[in-house]
Amino acid sequence: MTRAVRERVWAVMEEWFDPATPDQAVVMTWPDSQAPGGQAFLTLGLPKVDLQEHDGMKLVRCALTKSTQRSLTIHAERNSGSEG
């Protein structure tokens, strides 16, 4: 997406976005060699994830669901005996 297209899309999103509506957010990301980690972000509202910069990289942090926690536990248990 070119810069002009991205700016037009964002302008439309800003018009449509209703900050009074709870639990909604818009996050736009695109490659940008001048931004930390080579990735730039714009947000409207409060995303359900935490966008952070760490060691020059953009990271997304969110709470794990119970299902994801179970999957990670099963994966770790399966792989714990494979080394050695």
Backbone as JSON Lines, residues from 0, in Angstrom:
{"i":0,"aa":"M","n":[0.85,-1.16,0.0],"ca":[0.0,0.0,0.0],"c":[0.91,1.23,0.0]}
{"i":1,"aa":"T","n":[0.66,2.12,-0.9],"ca":[1.47,3.33,-0.95],"c":[1.13,4.24,0.23]}
{"i":2,"aa":"R","n":[1.99,5.21,0.46],"ca":[1.76,6.15,1.56],"c":[0.44,6.89,1.37]}
{"i":3,"aa":"A","n":[0.17,7.34,0.14],"ca":[-1.06,8.09,-0.13],"c":[-2.29,7.23,0.15]}
{"i":4,"aa":"V","n":[-2.27,5.98,-0.26],"ca":[-3.4,5.07,-0.02],"c":[-3.56,4.83,1.48]}
{"i":5,"aa":"R","n":[-2.44,4.57,2.16],"ca":[-2.47,4.33,3.61],"c":[-3.06,5.55,4.34]}
{"i":6,"aa":"E","n":[-2.65,6.74,3.96],"ca":[-3.16,7.95,4.6],"c":[-4.66,8.13,4.34]}
{"i":7,"aa":"R","n":[-5.11,7.78,3.14],"ca":[-6.55,7.88,2.83],"c":[-7.33,6.85,3.63]}
{"i":8,"aa":"V","n":[-6.85,5.63,3.69],"ca":[-7.52,4.58,4.47],"c":[-7.6,5.0,5.93]}
{"i":9,"aa":"W","n":[-6.52,5.55,6.45],"ca":[-6.51,5.97,7.86],"c":[-7.49,7.12,8.1]}
{"i":10,"aa":"A","n":[-7.56,8.06,7.16],"ca":[-8.5,9.18,7.28],"c":[-9.94,8.66,7.34]}
{"i":11,"aa":"V","n":[-10.26,7.67,6.51],"ca":[-11.6,7.08,6.53],"c":[-11.84,6.36,7.86]}
{"i":12,"aa":"M","n":[-10.84,5.62,8.34],"ca":[-10.98,4.91,9.62],"c":[-11.22,5.91,10.76]}
{"i":13,"aa":"E","n":[-10.53,7.04,10.73],"ca":[-10.74,8.06,11.77],"c":[-12.16,8.62,11.72]}
{"i":14,"aa":"E","n":[-12.72,8.76,10.52],"ca":[-14.1,9.26,10.39],"c":[-15.09,8.23,10.93]}
{"i":15,"aa":"W","n":[-14.87,6.94,10.64],"ca":[-15.79,5.88,11.03],"c":[-15.66,5.49,12.49]}
{"i":16,"aa":"F","n":[-14.49,5.68,13.06],"ca":[-14.23,5.2,14.41],"c":[-15.03,5.99,15.45]}
{"i":17,"aa":"D","n":[-15.68,5.27,16.34],"ca":[-16.45,5.9,17.41],"c":[-15.78,5.6,18.75]}
{"i":18,"aa":"P","n":[-15.05,6.55,19.31],"ca":[-14.33,6.3,20.56],"c":[-15.25,6.02,21.74]}
{"i":19,"aa":"A","n":[-16.53,6.35,21.6],"ca":[-17.47,6.11,22.69],"c":[-17.91,4.64,22.77]}
{"i":20,"aa":"T","n":[-17.67,3.88,21.71],"ca":[-18.03,2.46,21.72],"c":[-16.94,1.67,22.43]}
{"i":21,"aa":"P","n":[-17.3,0.94,23.49],"ca":[-16.29,0.2,24.24],"c":[-15.76,-1.02,23.46]}
{"i":22,"aa":"D","n":[-14.61,-1.46,23.85],"ca":[-14.0,-2.68,23.3],"c":[-13.78,-2.65,21.8]}
{"i":23,"aa":"Q","n":[-13.43,-1.53,21.27],"ca":[-13.07,-1.49,19.86],"c":[-11.76,-0.74,19.69]}
{"i":24,"aa":"A","n":[-10.99,-1.18,18.72],"ca":[-9.73,-0.52,18.41],"c":[-9.33,-0.86,16.99]}
{"i":25,"aa":"V","n":[-8.52,0.01,16.42],"ca":[-7.97,-0.22,15.09],"c":[-6.47,-0.04,15.2]}
{"i":26,"aa":"V","n":[-5.72,-0.98,14.65],"ca":[-4.26,-0.88,14.61],"c":[-3.83,-1.04,13.16]}
{"i":27,"aa":"M","n":[-3.08,-0.09,12.66],"ca":[-2.52,-0.18,11.31],"c":[-1.01,-0.26,11.45]}
{"i":28,"aa":"T","n":[-0.42,-1.18,10.73],"ca":[1.04,-1.32,10.76],"c":[1.54,-1.45,9.32]}
{"i":29,"aa":"W","n":[2.75,-0.96,9.1],"ca":[3.34,-1.03,7.77],"c":[4.86,-0.98,7.9]}
{"i":30,"aa":"P","n":[5.57,-1.49,6.89],"ca":[7.03,-1.42,6.91],"c":[7.49,0.04,6.81]}
{"i":31,"aa":"D","n":[8.47,0.39,7.64],"ca":[9.02,1.75,7.63],"c":[10.47,1.67,8.09]}
{"i":32,"aa":"S","n":[11.38,1.85,7.17],"ca":[12.8,1.7,7.5],"c":[13.28,2.72,8.52]}
{"i":33,"aa":"Q","n":[12.56,3.83,8.69],"ca":[12.96,4.86,9.65],"c":[12.44,4.58,11.07]}
{"i":34,"aa":"A","n":[11.5,3.67,11.2],"ca":[10.9,3.36,12.51],"c":[11.69,2.26,13.21]}
{"i":35,"aa":"P","n":[11.64,2.23,14.54],"ca":[12.32,1.15,15.27],"c":[11.83,-0.22,14.81]}
{"i":36,"aa":"G","n":[12.76,-1.1,14.53],"ca":[12.4,-2.44,14.07],"c":[11.88,-2.48,12.65]}
{"i":37,"aa":"G","n":[11.89,-1.33,11.96],"ca":[11.45,-1.29,10.58],"c":[9.94,-1.39,10.4]}
{"i":38,"aa":"Q","n":[9.19,-1.14,11.48],"ca":[7.74,-1.27,11.44],"c":[7.11,-0.06,12.14]}
{"i":39,"aa":"A","n":[6.12,0.56,11.5],"ca":[5.42,1.7,12.08],"c":[3.99,1.31,12.42]}
{"i":40,"aa":"F","n":[3.4,2.0,13.4],"ca":[2.05,1.7,13.87],"c":[1.24,2.98,14.03]}
{"i":41,"aa":"L","n":[-0.05,2.86,13.79],"ca":[-1.03,3.88,14.17],"c":[-2.15,3.16,14.9]}
{"i":42,"aa":"T","n":[-2.73,3.78,15.91],"ca":[-3.83,3.15,16.63],"c":[-4.96,4.14,16.86]}
{"i":43,"aa":"L","n":[-6.16,3.6,16.87],"ca":[-7.35,4.32,17.3],"c":[-7.95,3.51,18.43]}
{"i":44,"aa":"G","n":[-8.32,4.13,19.52],"ca":[-8.86,3.4,20.65],"c":[-7.76,2.7,21.42]}
{"i":45,"aa":"L","n":[-8.16,1.79,22.29],"ca":[-7.19,1.05,23.1],"c":[-7.2,-0.41,22.67]}
{"i":46,"aa":"P","n":[-6.16,-0.83,21.96],"ca":[-6.1,-2.23,21.52],"c":[-6.09,-3.18,22.72]}
{"i":47,"aa":"K","n":[-6.57,-4.4,22.52],"ca":[-6.57,-5.4,23.59],"c":[-5.19,-6.0,23.79]}
{"i":48,"aa":"V","n":[-4.24,-5.49,23.06],"ca":[-2.85,-5.93,23.21],"c":[-2.02,-4.73,23.62]}
{"i":49,"aa":"D","n":[-0.86,-5.0,24.13],"ca":[0.06,-3.96,24.57],"c":[1.17,-3.86,23.52]}
{"i":50,"aa":"L","n":[1.25,-2.73,22.83],"ca":[2.3,-2.51,21.83],"c":[3.49,-1.86,22.53]}
{"i":51,"aa":"Q","n":[4.64,-2.5,22.43],"ca":[5.83,-2.0,23.12],"c":[7.04,-2.05,22.2]}
{"i":52,"aa":"E","n":[8.01,-1.22,22.53],"ca":[9.29,-1.27,21.84],"c":[10.32,-1.85,22.8]}
{"i":53,"aa":"H","n":[11.1,-2.81,22.32],"ca":[12.12,-3.44,23.15],"c":[13.33,-3.74,22.28]}
{"i":54,"aa":"D","n":[14.48,-3.21,22.65],"ca":[15.72,-3.41,21.9],"c":[15.55,-3.1,20.42]}
{"i":55,"aa":"G","n":[14.84,-2.0,20.1],"ca":[14.68,-1.57,18.72],"c":[13.67,-2.37,17.92]}
{"i":56,"aa":"M","n":[12.88,-3.21,18.59],"ca":[11.85,-3.99,17.9],"c":[10.49,-3.66,18.47]}
{"i":57,"aa":"K","n":[9.47,-3.68,17.63],"ca":[8.09,-3.5,18.09],"c":[7.56,-4.88,18.49]}
{"i":58,"aa":"L","n":[6.99,-4.96,19.67],"ca":[6.45,-6.22,20.17],"c":[4.98,-6.04,20.53]}
{"i":59,"aa":"V","n":[4.23,-7.12,20.39],"ca":[2.83,-7.14,20.79],"c":[2.71,-8.13,21.94]}
{"i":60,"aa":"R","n":[2.19,-7.66,23.06],"ca":[2.03,-8.51,24.23],"c":[0.54,-8.57,24.58]}
{"i":61,"aa":"C","n":[0.07,-9.79,24.83],"ca":[-1.32,-9.96,25.22],"c":[-1.42,-11.11,26.22]}
{"i":62,"aa":"A","n":[-2.52,-11.13,26.93],"ca":[-2.75,-12.2,27.89],"c":[-3.02,-13.5,27.14]}
{"i":63,"aa":"L","n":[-2.52,-14.6,27.69],"ca":[-2.77,-15.91,27.09],"c":[-4.14,-16.41,27.5]}
{"i":64,"aa":"T","n":[-4.84,-17.01,26.56],"ca":[-6.11,-17.63,26.9],"c":[-5.82,-18.96,27.59]}
{"i":65,"aa":"K","n":[-6.8,-19.52,28.27],"ca":[-6.62,-20.82,28.92],"c":[-6.29,-21.88,27.88]}
{"i":66,"aa":"S","n":[-6.89,-21.8,26.71],"ca":[-6.63,-22.76,25.65],"c":[-5.17,-22.69,25.18]}
{"i":67,"aa":"T","n":[-4.66,-21.47,25.01],"ca":[-3.27,-21.3,24.59],"c":[-2.32,-21.77,25.68]}
{"i":68,"aa":"Q","n":[-2.63,-21.48,26.94],"ca":[-1.8,-21.94,28.05],"c":[-1.73,-23.47,28.06]}
{"i":69,"aa":"R","n":[-2.89,-24.15,27.86],"ca":[-2.92,-25.61,27.8],"c":[-2.06,-26.13,26.67]}
{"i":70,"aa":"S","n":[-2.2,-25.5,25.49],"ca":[-1.42,-25.94,24.32],"c":[0.07,-25.79,24.57]}
{"i":71,"aa":"L","n":[0.48,-24.68,25.17],"ca":[1.9,-24.48,25.46],"c":[2.41,-25.49,26.49]}
{"i":72,"aa":"T","n":[1.58,-25.81,27.48],"ca":[1.96,-26.79,28.5],"c":[2.13,-28.17,27.86]}
{"i":73,"aa":"I","n":[1.18,-28.55,27.01],"ca":[1.26,-29.86,26.34],"c":[2.5,-29.91,25.46]}
{"i":74,"aa":"H","n":[2.76,-28.83,24.72],"ca":[3.94,-28.77,23.85],"c":[5.22,-28.91,24.67]}
{"i":75,"aa":"A","n":[5.31,-28.18,25.79],"ca":[6.5,-28.23,26.63],"c":[6.67,-29.64,27.22]}
{"i":76,"aa":"E","n":[5.59,-30.27,27.64],"ca":[5.68,-31.61,28.21],"c":[6.14,-32.63,27.17]}
{"i":77,"aa":"R","n":[5.64,-32.51,25.96],"ca":[6.03,-33.42,24.86],"c":[7.5,-33.27,24.52]}
{"i":78,"aa":"N","n":[7.99,-32.04,24.58],"ca":[9.36,-31.78,24.16],"c":[10.37,-31.86,25.29]}
{"i":79,"aa":"S","n":[9.92,-31.95,26.53],"ca":[10.87,-31.97,27.64],"c":[11.72,-33.23,27.67]}
{"i":80,"aa":"G","n":[11.19,-34.34,27.19],"ca":[11.96,-35.58,27.18],"c":[12.75,-35.81,25.91]}
{"i":81,"aa":"S","n":[12.62,-34.91,24.92],"ca":[13.29,-35.12,23.64],"c":[14.76,-34.73,23.66]}
{"i":82,"aa":"E","n":[15.18,-33.93,24.63],"ca":[16.59,-33.55,24.73],"c":[17.31,-34.5,25.67]}
{"i":83,"aa":"G","n":[18.56,-34.78,25.37],"ca":[19.37,-35.58,26.28],"c":[19.65,-36.88,25.8]}
